[in-house]
């Protein structure tokens, strides 16, 4: 399992959450009634390594233009030695780079 916490400051957190949802096509999304916490869940299966990769990304709005993003990636293998060949790290890097690029995009900050 890998986890990471990222804190971003951006004027348009809604657009970042929407863009994340569109890019990663998760199986589920949950938000509380105040709409300040969004939990997004996804799962992928690799036929090559016969392993599952699942992730949970939580967007926790912390007030004006600030958001804490908690990323949790885990995997389970059933193939050769139950290995997933670095799939957790690749998924973490892909998600982190995507969020960083959106958070630093000046056109989104204008919101």
Secondary structure, 3 states (H helix, E strand, C coil): CEEEEEEEECCCHHHHHHHHHHHHCCCEEEECCCCCEEEEEEEEEECCCCEEEEEEEEEEECCCCEEEEEEEEEEEECCHHHCCCCHHHHHHHHHHHHHHHHHCCHHHHHC
